[in-house]
């Protein structure tokens, strides 16, 4: 179809096209004027995703995720937020609304859920592009009610967001509270076990006592070593007690003096035997003195030998006593070492329980603070106000759209009628219908006859000739 054919079809059926156009525009105008006015109120909230957590001081990585803002939009559109709005506005307490609910649902379901569903139908939530601002819009027939609902959705969203953040913290706080009690009980049991063990064994200062007993053991060992040396020396002297080579005998001044006197008397006796004879009184007196000195020497020697034997026996007894004392002291030191090891185990149990209690207690305190926080990262940027002008219906916009649609519908109706009842309106239509060449065409006769205007000037000469 050429443009000329299209224009001829419109010229032929312009009445139908105009009729459809006027019907469309008039219907749109009438409907727009009859529609109830709708008012849209918007509240803007800003989501802070860059500030650290006020309690822990850490950046929450989940806030930086690409889907965080989409999640916030879904939260605003959720049933939980809508139910919170109904409770904030106390809509469920209105007798009128209760009556409407009874008529609409015959009392089935919950009134709060029914109201929340109605509010969600007129709710529009849109996040701003490349920003952290979310616009919450609500459309209703009353401008004040629309503004109140939009503000209620913003407030309910902040409350629900805070609850969502605090719910895990409350669970963690309860969990760590139980763990703190268990850690405290474990620490108290460990301390009680250490105290009981010390009381049962009479332990006050283990390290000092062990050092004292160890020093005593070393001293006893040193004494035993010294006594063993004395015993060995005494035993050696005891074996050589009949010999004059014993050190005590050789070093005794009395014995050395007696030996000198004996040697002098022996020399004198020899001289007296030679000069005076054996039976001379002087010689006999010298022999008596000599025998007396020898007896005295032998007595002194026996005393020294007897003292060596006594020293040996005493050393043996002392050695036996020290060995017994050394064994007892070793047993005591070993027992103290064992007690110290057991005390160290108990102390390590206490230290481990103490560290566990401190860590759990610190975490419990932090989660307890987090569970009691009343701050959120969301704040109202622009509260909703009652709009002055209605948002719907848009009469001018509807009229412009109806003009466009009416034009399309009118043209479409004209073309449809033409296709249903095709007419030949030009030579091109005939060529298209018969597929034969056109040799000529006769225009409409109405165009050939032109009206002639006769004036009185032209009629007068004619009458004269007559």
C-alpha positions in Angstrom: 0.0 0.0 0.0 1.4 3.3 -1.1 1.0 6.6 0.8 -1.4 7.8 -1.9 -3.6 4.8 -1.4 -3.4 5.2 2.4 -4.5 8.9 2.2 -7.4 8.0 -0.2 -8.6 5.4 2.3 -8.5 7.9 5.2 -10.3 10.5 3.1 -13.0 8.0 2.2 -13.5 6.8 5.8 -12.5 9.9 7.8 -15.9 9.9 9.5 -15.2 6.5 11.2 -11.7 7.6 12.2 -12.9 10.8 13.7 -15.7 9.0 15.5 -13.3 6.5 17.1 -10.9 9.4 17.9 -13.6 11.5 19.7 -15.0 8.5 21.5 -11.5 7.5 22.8 -10.6 11.1 23.9 -14.0 11.7 25.5 -14.0 8.4 27.3 -10.5 9.1 28.7 -11.5 12.6 29.8 -14.7 11.3 31.4 -12.9 8.5 33.2 -10.1 10.7 34.3 -12.5 13.2 35.8 -14.6 10.6 37.5 -11.6 8.7 39.0 -10.9 9.4 42.7 -7.8 11.5 43.4 -4.8 9.6 44.6 -2.0 11.2 46.6 1.6 9.9 46.8 3.8 10.7 49.8 7.5 9.7 49.8 10.0 9.3 52.7 13.7 8.9 52.1 16.0 6.9 54.3 19.8 6.7 54.0 21.7 3.5 54.7 25.2 4.1 56.2 27.5 1.2 54.9 30.9 2.9 55.5 30.8 3.6 59.3 32.3 0.9 61.5 30.2 -1.0 64.1 29.9 1.2 67.2 30.4 -1.7 69.6 33.2 -3.8 68.0 34.7 -1.0 65.9 35.0 -3.3 62.9 33.7 -2.8 59.3 30.9 -5.2 58.5 31.8 -6.8 55.2 28.2 -7.7 54.5 27.3 -4.1 54.1 29.7 -3.7 51.2 28.2 -6.6 49.2 26.6 -5.7 45.9 23.2 -7.1 46.9 23.0 -5.3 50.2 20.8 -2.5 49.0 18.5 -5.0 47.2 18.2 -6.9 50.4 17.1 -3.7 52.2 14.5 -3.1 49.6 13.2 -6.7 50.1 13.1 -6.1 53.8 10.9 -2.9 53.4 8.6 -4.9 51.1 8.4 -7.8 53.6 5.3 -8.8 55.5 7.1 -8.3 58.8 7.6 -4.6 58.1 4.0 -4.2 56.8 2.7 -5.9 60.0 4.8 -3.5 62.1 3.3 -0.6 60.2 -0.2 -1.8 61.0 0.7 -1.9 64.7 2.4 1.4 64.6 -0.7 3.1 63.1 -3.0 1.0 65.3 -5.2 0.3 62.3 -6.4 -3.0 63.7 -8.1 -1.1 66.5 -10.4 0.8 64.2 -14.0 -0.4 64.3 -14.5 0.8 60.7 -11.6 -1.2 59.5 -12.7 -4.3 61.5 -16.1 -4.0 59.8 -14.5 -3.8 56.4 -12.4 -6.8 57.1 -15.5 -8.8 58.2 -17.3 -7.9 55.0 -14.3 -8.7 52.8 -13.1 -11.9 54.4 -16.1 -13.1 56.5 -13.7 -13.1 59.4 -11.2 -15.5 57.9 -7.5 -15.1 58.5 -5.9 -12.3 60.6 -6.9 -8.7 60.5 -3.2 -7.5 60.7 -2.2 -9.7 57.7 -5.1 -8.5 55.7 -4.3 -4.8 56.3 -0.6 -5.5 55.7 -1.5 -7.0 52.3 -3.6 -3.9 51.4 -0.8 -1.6 52.4 1.8 -3.5 50.3 -0.3 -3.1 47.2 0.1 0.7 47.2 3.7 0.7 48.4 6.6 1.6 46.1 10.2 1.2 47.2 13.0 2.3 44.9 16.7 2.7 45.8 18.5 5.7 44.3 21.0 5.0 41.6 24.6 5.1 42.7 23.7 6.1 46.3 22.6 4.6 49.6 19.3 6.4 49.7 16.0 4.4 49.5 12.7 6.2 48.6 9.6 4.8 50.2 6.4 6.0 48.5 2.8 5.2 49.4 -0.3 6.2 47.3 -3.7 6.7 48.9 -6.9 8.7 48.7 -6.0 10.8 51.8 -2.8 12.9 51.6 -2.3 12.9 55.4 -2.8 9.1 55.6 -0.4 8.6 52.7 2.3 10.6 54.5 1.6 8.8 57.8 1.9 5.4 56.1 5.1 6.3 54.3 6.7 7.5 57.6 5.4 4.5 59.4 7.1 2.2 56.8 10.4 4.1 57.3 10.2 3.8 61.1 9.1 0.1 60.9 11.9 -0.6 58.5 14.5 0.9 61.0 12.9 -1.1 63.9 12.9 -4.4 61.9 16.4 -3.8 60.7 17.6 -3.2 64.3 15.8 -6.4 65.4 17.4 -8.4 62.6 20.8 -7.2 63.8 20.1 -7.7 67.5 18.5 -11.2 67.2 21.8 -13.0 66.5 23.5 -10.9 69.2 20.9 -11.9 71.7 21.3 -15.5 70.8 25.1 -15.2 71.1 24.7 -13.4 74.4 22.6 -16.2 75.8 25.0 -18.8 74.5 28.1 -17.1 75.9 26.4 -16.5 79.2 26.0 -20.3 79.5 29.6 -20.8 78.4 30.7 -18.2 81.0 28.9 -20.1 83.8 30.5 -23.4 82.7 33.9 -21.8 82.5 33.5 -20.3 85.9 32.4 -23.6 87.4 35.4 -25.3 85.8 37.8 -22.7 87.2 36.2 -23.0 90.7 36.6 -26.8 90.6 40.2 -26.5 89.5 40.9 -24.1 92.3 39.1 -26.3 94.8 41.1 -29.3 93.7 44.4 -27.5 94.2 43.3 -26.2 97.6 42.2 -29.7 98.7 45.4 -31.3 97.6 47.5 -28.7 99.5 45.4 -29.2 102.6 45.6 -33.0 102.4 49.4 -32.9 102.0 50.1 -30.0 104.3 51.7 -27.9 101.5 52.2 -24.2 101.9 55.1 -23.1 99.9 56.2 -26.1 97.7 59.2 -24.4 96.0 60.7 -23.1 99.2 60.2 -26.4 101.0 61.7 -28.3 98.1 64.7 -26.0 98.0 65.3 -26.5 101.7 65.0 -30.2 101.5 67.2 -30.3 98.4 69.8 -28.3 100.3 69.5 -30.6 103.2 70.0 -33.6 100.9 73.1 -32.1 99.5 74.4 -31.3 102.9 73.7 -34.9 104.1 75.4 -36.3 101.0 78.5 -34.1 101.7 78.6 -35.3 105.3 78.3 -38.9 104.2 81.2 -38.4 101.8 83.3 -36.9 104.6 82.4 -39.7 107.1 83.1 -42.3 104.4 86.6 -40.8 104.0 87.2 -40.8 107.7 86.0 -44.5 107.9 88.4 -45.5 105.1 91.2 -43.7 106.8 90.4 -45.3 110.2 90.2 -48.7 108.6 93.6 -48.2 107.0 95.0 -47.1 110.3 93.2 -50.0 112.1 94.9 -52.5 109.8 98.3 -51.0 110.6 97.6 -50.5 114.3 100.5 -52.8 115.5 103.0 -50.9 113.4 104.9 -47.9 114.7 104.4 -46.2 111.4 100.9 -45.1 112.3 100.7 -41.3 111.9 99.2 -40.7 115.3 102.0 -42.8 116.9 104.7 -41.1 115.0 103.3 -37.6 115.6 102.6 -38.1 119.3 105.0 -35.8 121.3 104.7 -38.1 124.4 105.7 -41.2 122.4 108.5 -39.4 120.7 109.7 -38.2 124.2 109.5 -41.7 125.6 111.4 -43.1 122.7 114.1 -40.5 123.2 114.3 -41.4 126.9 114.4 -45.1 126.1 117.2 -44.5 123.6 119.1 -42.5 126.2 118.6 -45.1 128.9 119.5 -47.9 126.6 122.8 -46.1 125.8 123.4 -45.5 129.5 122.6 -49.1 130.3 125.0 -50.3 127.7 127.7 -48.1 129.1 126.8 -49.2 132.7 127.0 -52.9 131.7 130.4 -52.3 130.3 131.8 -50.2 133.1 129.9 -51.5 136.1 128.6 -54.9 135.3 125.2 -56.3 135.0 124.7 -56.8 138.7 125.7 -53.3 139.7 122.8 -51.5 141.4 123.2 -48.6 139.0 122.9 -50.9 136.1 119.8 -52.6 137.6 118.3 -49.3 138.3 118.8 -48.2 134.7 117.2 -51.5 133.5 114.2 -50.9 135.8 113.8 -47.3 134.4 114.2 -48.6 130.9 111.5 -51.2 131.5 109.2 -48.6 133.0 109.7 -46.4 129.9 109.0 -49.2 127.6 105.9 -50.2 129.4 104.8 -46.6 129.3 105.5 -46.5 125.6 103.5 -49.6 125.0 100.7 -48.2 127.1 100.6 -45.0 125.1 100.8 -46.9 121.9 97.9 -49.1 122.9 95.9 -46.0 123.8 96.4 -44.6 120.3 95.6 -47.9 118.7 92.5 -48.1 120.9 91.4 -44.6 119.8 91.9 -45.6 116.2 89.6 -48.5 116.7 87.0 -46.3 118.5 87.2 -43.7 115.7 86.7 -46.5 113.1 83.6 -47.8 114.9 82.2 -44.4 115.4 82.8 -43.6 111.7 81.1 -46.8 110.7 78.0 -46.0 112.8 78.0 -42.4 111.6 78.3 -43.6 108.0 75.3 -46.0 108.5 73.3 -43.2 110.1 74.1 -40.8 107.3 73.2 -43.4 104.6 69.9 -44.0 106.3 69.3 -40.2 106.6 70.4 -39.7 103.0 67.9 -42.4 101.8 65.1 -40.8 103.8 66.0 -37.4 102.5 66.0 -38.7 98.9 62.6 -40.2 99.4 61.4 -36.9 100.9 62.8 -34.9 98.0 61.3 -37.3 95.5 57.9 -37.1 97.2 58.2 -33.3 97.1 59.1 -33.4 93.4 56.0 -35.6 92.8 53.9 -33.2 94.8 55.3 -30.2 92.9 54.5 -31.9 89.6 51.0 -32.7 90.7 50.6 -29.1 91.9 52.0 -27.8 88.6 49.3 -29.9 86.8 46.6 -28.5 89.0 48.0 -25.0 88.5 48.1 -25.5 84.8 44.5 -26.6 84.9 43.7 -23.4 86.8 45.6 -21.3 84.3 43.8 -23.0 81.4 40.4 -22.6 83.0 41.3 -19.0 83.9 42.2 -18.2 80.3 39.1 -19.9 79.0 37.0 -18.0 81.5 38.6 -14.6 80.5 38.1 -15.2 76.8 34.5 -16.4 77.2 33.7 -13.7 79.7 35.1 -11.0 77.4 33.1 -12.3 74.4 30.0 -12.6 76.6 30.4 -8.9 77.7 30.8 -7.8 74.1 27.8 -9.7 72.8 25.7 -8.5 75.8 26.5 -4.9 74.8 25.7 -5.7 71.2 22.4 -7.2 72.2 21.4 -4.1 74.1 22.4 -1.6 71.4 19.6 0.6 70.1 21.4 2.3 67.3 21.2 1.3 63.6 22.9 2.3 60.5 19.7 3.6 59.0 18.3 7.1 59.4 15.5 9.1 57.9 16.8 11.6 55.3 13.5 13.2 54.3 10.3 12.4 56.2 7.1 12.2 54.2 4.8 15.2 54.2 1.1 15.4 53.0 1.1 16.2 49.3 -0.9 19.1 48.0 -1.5 18.0 44.5 -2.8 14.5 43.6 -0.5 12.1 41.8 -3.4 10.3 40.1 -5.2 10.8 37.8 -3.0 12.9 35.5 -5.7 14.5 33.3 -3.4 16.2 30.8 -1.2 13.2 30.5 -4.2 11.0 30.0 -5.6 13.4 27.4 -2.4 13.4 25.4 -2.1 9.7 25.6 -5.8 9.4 24.5 -5.2 11.7 21.6 -2.3 9.5 20.5 -4.2 6.2 21.1 -7.4 7.7 19.5 -5.5 8.6 16.4 -4.1 5.1 16.2 -7.4 3.5 16.9 -9.2 5.7 14.3 -6.7 5.0 11.6 -6.6 1.3 12.5 -10.5 1.1 12.4 -10.5 2.8 9.0 -7.9 0.4 7.6 -9.7 -2.6 9.0 -13.1 -1.5 7.5 -11.3 -1.0 4.2 -9.7 -4.4 4.3 -13.0 -6.0 5.1 -14.8 -4.2 2.2 -12.2 -3.4 -0.4 -13.0 -0.6 -2.8 -11.3 0.6 -6.0 -10.3 4.1 -5.4 -7.5 4.7 -7.9 -5.9 3.1 -11.0 -3.3 1.6 -8.7 -6.0 -0.3 -6.9 -7.3 -1.7 -10.2 -3.8 -2.7 -11.3 -3.3 -4.4 -8.0 -6.7 -6.2 -8.1 -6.6 -7.4 -11.9 -3.0 -7.5 -12.5 -3.6 -5.9 -16.0 -2.1 -2.7 -17.5 -4.2 0.4 -17.5 -4.6 2.0 -21.0 -6.5 5.1 -19.8 -8.7 6.5 -17.2 -11.8 8.7 -17.1 -11.9 11.2 -14.4 -15.1 12.0 -12.6 -17.6 14.0 -14.7 -18.4 16.2 -11.8 -15.1 17.9 -12.3 -15.7 18.7 -16.0 -18.7 20.9 -15.6 -18.1 24.3 -14.1 -20.9 26.6 -13.1 -21.3 29.7 -15.5 -22.3 33.0 -14.0 -24.5 35.1 -16.3 -24.5 38.8 -15.8 -27.0 41.4 -17.1 -24.3 42.9 -19.4 -24.1 39.7 -21.4 -27.9 39.3 -21.8 -28.7 42.8 -23.2 -27.0 42.4 -26.7 -28.8 39.2 -27.2 -32.2 40.7 -26.8 -31.3 43.5 -29.3 -30.5 41.0 -32.0 -33.7 39.3 -31.5 
